[in-house]
């Protein structure tokens, strides 16, 4: 029972963290970085489809697809299906706007942990 409550709280925290970011790009980067930390790897296997992720972020699937393609074209990630390789983790983290010393980048991601 406690595991289910903890998972629910973690899910809600992720949603709040993601929606507190300004753009879809930033929200997706936060999601990727949190998944990297959770999976302890820079090679991610997403647990959700693009459609499910789009619903999670509250956007259309084509909008999410454009952001994934944009990050891919910038050389920050390599994306094939549900597999995403974070090619430049520090650049991804640094692309987030940090408005305080307790932003999601500082709380949830440290490249040294990978």
C-alpha positions, 0 to 999 in steps of 0.5 A, a space after each residue: 500500500 505504501 509503495 502505491 502511495 509513494 508512486 502516486 506522490 512521485 507521479 504528482 511531483 513530476 507533473 508539478 515539476 514539469 508544469 512549473 517549467 515554461 515551455 514544452 521543451 523545458 518540460 520534456 528536458 526535465 522529464 528526460 533528466 528525471 528519467 536518466 536519474 531514475 534509470 541511472 543511465 543516459 540511455 533511456 527506455 521510455 515507459 510511455 508512448 509519445 501519445 501518453 507523454 503528450 497527454 502527460 504534458 497537456 499538449 498534442 502528440 505532433 507538438 511533442 514530436 516536433 520538440 523531440 525532433 528539435 532536440 535530436 537535430 541539435 545533437 542533444 539526444 538520439 531518439 529511436 522509438 522509445 529509446 532515447 540516448 542523452 548525448 549532451 546531458 550537461 547541455 540539456 541541463 544548462 538549457 533550462 532556465 534557472 530562476 532560483 537556487 532550488 530549481 528542478 535542475 538543481 534538485 533533480 539532476 546532477 550529471 555526476 550521478 550518471 
